[in-house]
Amino acid sequence: MGAGEVRRGPSDGCSARVTPASTFKIAHALAALDSGVLVGPNVPFAYDGAPDMPETWKRDHTLATAMRYSVVWYFQRVATMLGRDRERAYLAMFDYGNRDSSSGLTTFWLDESLRISPDEQERFLVRLYEDALPVSKTAMQAVRDILVQPNGVVVNAMGEHPFDAPWPEGAVVSAKTGSADGVRWLVGHVERQRRAWVFVSCVAGGALDPLAAINLAGASLRAAGVL
């Protein structure tokens, strides 16, 4: 951040669009807070008792906990509250991938019409961490705060996963996972010793290890001297 770019490839893979899956929760949270649909990160929604979901989802959640545990049902309610017109408007404001929410209000980011490349994810994250997205600074700060991970791990619906620990003293890692058939994501930000980096890890292919993007990001950040 603020000191040029460190890029890895393959370049053709970094320009290919795939589903954002749950990494879209970052944009969704920004839209909800900026629009006033949610007044802050601690707004609770009640669990409706649906049985067929991860155990971490089977309780009431706030925006902050729904981001941490990647709770799809919470963000589906957010999508319903935002509505089709505001969803389209925020996709355009963020210049988010192909901007296509046409496949369904509560599912378009879940391996349906919305697509984004790693390059586009990087640009979106840089704008978020530069306070340069066209939403309120309060919304951007709130989302940055709820993306911060516990020391040494990354958390998602399946629980805590080791992330290239131990981290250097003072390192702060922010991240969001995403997963769909044939795609694994980890996107985020690292800050330490007055320096900061944005990272995007995307693994696409056939049968994938659920932790493929997490492991790739950890190894790459360590090799680059970031962690």
Secondary structure, DSSP 8 states (H G I E B T S, - for coil): --S-----S-HHHHH--B--GGGHHHHHHHHHHHHTSSSSTT-EE------SS-GGGSS-EEHHHHHHTT-HHHHHHHHHHHHHHHHHHHHHHHT-TT---TT-TTTTTTTSS--B-HHHHHHHHHHHHTT-SSS-HHHHHHHHHHTB--TTEEEETTEEEE-S-S--TT-EEEEEEEEETTEEEEEEEEEETTEEEEEEEEEESSS--TTHHHHHHHHHHHHTT--
